[in-house]
């Protein structure tokens, strides 16, 4: 199993970013997927998750300012984020499985002016 995230970078406060996660080595379409983040000095935090059938769930305020989706034909999951704050700066990573069994290395998101 391999998960590769991309799309991170530097964005100004209030800005938007679109993250991608490509999965290899497993039947992507059958697997529950999720996005998490870990900020400096913080623990791991769930951002959003999506079932194999496309049902999405969000943590906290993320429902109002993000959208998780997946393209099973291309083995890719997306996270569209908007209204980003400096406190959202973190490594964002994706995981496969309802128990977050396999996770990627992540992509750095930095929100700063």
C-alpha beads as a LAMMPS data file, in Angstrom:
LAMMPS data file: protein, C-alpha beads

113 atoms
112 bonds

1 atom types
1 bond types

-500.0 500.0 xlo xhi
-500.0 500.0 ylo yhi
-500.0 500.0 zlo zhi

Masses

1 110.0

Atoms # bond

1 1 1 0.000 0.000 0.000
2 1 1 1.293 3.422 -0.910
3 1 1 -0.343 6.808 -0.535
4 1 1 1.104 9.940 -2.109
5 1 1 -0.181 13.399 -1.254
6 1 1 0.344 16.578 -3.241
7 1 1 -0.978 20.100 -3.517
8 1 1 0.379 21.672 -0.383
9 1 1 2.241 24.949 -0.307
10 1 1 2.226 28.495 0.964
11 1 1 -1.075 30.349 0.957
12 1 1 -2.178 33.642 2.410
13 1 1 -4.752 33.791 5.211
14 1 1 -8.213 33.441 3.745
15 1 1 -6.863 31.565 0.769
16 1 1 -7.635 28.169 -0.672
17 1 1 -5.752 24.997 -1.520
18 1 1 -6.653 21.747 -3.204
19 1 1 -4.914 18.608 -1.993
20 1 1 -4.725 15.259 -3.758
21 1 1 -3.979 11.761 -2.545
22 1 1 -3.226 8.938 -4.934
23 1 1 -3.399 5.356 -3.728
24 1 1 -1.373 2.416 -5.006
25 1 1 -1.307 -1.260 -4.183
26 1 1 -4.865 -1.794 -3.035
27 1 1 -8.409 -1.716 -4.349
28 1 1 -8.928 1.995 -3.882
29 1 1 -12.622 1.963 -4.756
30 1 1 -13.407 -0.411 -1.889
31 1 1 -11.586 1.443 0.842
32 1 1 -12.634 4.144 3.290
33 1 1 -10.305 7.135 2.938
34 1 1 -9.537 10.109 5.135
35 1 1 -7.549 13.306 5.496
36 1 1 -5.693 14.199 8.682
37 1 1 -3.253 16.837 9.761
38 1 1 -0.501 17.359 12.281
39 1 1 0.588 20.854 13.141
40 1 1 3.766 21.890 14.952
41 1 1 3.502 20.740 18.523
42 1 1 0.061 19.283 17.925
43 1 1 -1.252 15.791 17.751
44 1 1 -2.879 14.116 14.808
45 1 1 -6.258 15.559 13.907
46 1 1 -8.919 14.177 11.596
47 1 1 -10.048 16.674 8.976
48 1 1 -12.515 14.717 6.854
49 1 1 -13.272 11.207 5.689
50 1 1 -15.146 9.594 2.855
51 1 1 -16.579 6.129 2.495
52 1 1 -16.055 3.918 -0.511
53 1 1 -19.497 4.953 -1.746
54 1 1 -18.737 8.638 -1.347
55 1 1 -20.387 9.517 1.946
56 1 1 -18.431 12.376 3.478
57 1 1 -17.989 13.358 7.113
58 1 1 -16.109 16.344 8.483
59 1 1 -14.568 17.268 11.782
60 1 1 -15.554 20.482 13.499
61 1 1 -15.492 23.593 11.361
62 1 1 -14.129 21.784 8.332
63 1 1 -17.605 21.068 7.056
64 1 1 -18.114 24.750 6.347
65 1 1 -14.835 25.339 4.601
66 1 1 -13.745 22.136 2.929
67 1 1 -14.929 19.468 0.543
68 1 1 -13.666 15.922 0.360
69 1 1 -14.216 13.871 -2.754
70 1 1 -12.822 10.884 -4.580
71 1 1 -12.430 9.600 -8.102
72 1 1 -12.350 5.839 -7.836
73 1 1 -11.584 5.435 -11.529
74 1 1 -8.303 7.283 -11.003
75 1 1 -7.520 6.058 -7.467
76 1 1 -7.414 9.598 -6.156
77 1 1 -8.980 11.496 -3.296
78 1 1 -9.218 15.263 -3.013
79 1 1 -9.554 17.865 -0.299
80 1 1 -10.581 21.363 -1.251
81 1 1 -9.919 23.831 1.543
82 1 1 -10.911 27.459 1.769
83 1 1 -10.857 30.228 4.332
84 1 1 -7.518 29.024 5.643
85 1 1 -6.081 30.469 8.863
86 1 1 -2.462 30.506 10.061
87 1 1 -3.529 27.916 12.646
88 1 1 -4.285 25.568 9.756
89 1 1 -0.580 25.313 8.971
90 1 1 0.297 21.654 9.277
91 1 1 1.332 18.540 7.430
92 1 1 -1.786 17.161 5.790
93 1 1 -1.808 13.474 5.052
94 1 1 -4.235 10.858 3.827
95 1 1 -5.005 7.455 5.223
96 1 1 -6.648 4.316 3.898
97 1 1 -8.981 2.133 5.923
98 1 1 -11.589 2.824 8.585
99 1 1 -8.911 2.339 11.187
100 1 1 -6.551 4.680 9.335
101 1 1 -4.397 1.650 8.797
102 1 1 -2.104 3.059 6.126
103 1 1 -1.077 6.688 5.823
104 1 1 1.084 8.719 3.494
105 1 1 3.970 11.012 4.329
106 1 1 1.894 14.125 3.899
107 1 1 2.151 17.491 2.205
108 1 1 3.024 20.714 4.012
109 1 1 0.447 23.485 4.129
110 1 1 1.643 26.856 5.376
111 1 1 -0.790 29.698 5.864
112 1 1 1.035 32.970 6.243
113 1 1 1.119 36.493 4.915

Bonds

1 1 1 2
2 1 2 3
3 1 3 4
4 1 4 5
5 1 5 6
6 1 6 7
7 1 7 8
8 1 8 9
9 1 9 10
10 1 10 11
11 1 11 12
12 1 12 13
13 1 13 14
14 1 14 15
15 1 15 16
16 1 16 17
17 1 17 18
18 1 18 19
19 1 19 20
20 1 20 21
21 1 21 22
22 1 22 23
23 1 23 24
24 1 24 25
25 1 25 26
26 1 26 27
27 1 27 28
28 1 28 29
29 1 29 30
30 1 30 31
31 1 31 32
32 1 32 33
33 1 33 34
34 1 34 35
35 1 35 36
36 1 36 37
37 1 37 38
38 1 38 39
39 1 39 40
40 1 40 41
41 1 41 42
42 1 42 43
43 1 43 44
44 1 44 45
45 1 45 46
46 1 46 47
47 1 47 48
48 1 48 49
49 1 49 50
50 1 50 51
51 1 51 52
52 1 52 53
53 1 53 54
54 1 54 55
55 1 55 56
56 1 56 57
57 1 57 58
58 1 58 59
59 1 59 60
60 1 60 61
61 1 61 62
62 1 62 63
63 1 63 64
64 1 64 65
65 1 65 66
66 1 66 67
67 1 67 68
68 1 68 69
69 1 69 70
70 1 70 71
71 1 71 72
72 1 72 73
73 1 73 74
74 1 74 75
75 1 75 76
76 1 76 77
77 1 77 78
78 1 78 79
79 1 79 80
80 1 80 81
81 1 81 82
82 1 82 83
83 1 83 84
84 1 84 85
85 1 85 86
86 1 86 87
87 1 87 88
88 1 88 89
89 1 89 90
90 1 90 91
91 1 91 92
92 1 92 93
93 1 93 94
94 1 94 95
95 1 95 96
96 1 96 97
97 1 97 98
98 1 98 99
99 1 99 100
100 1 100 101
101 1 101 102
102 1 102 103
103 1 103 104
104 1 104 105
105 1 105 106
106 1 106 107
107 1 107 108
108 1 108 109
109 1 109 110
110 1 110 111
111 1 111 112
112 1 112 113
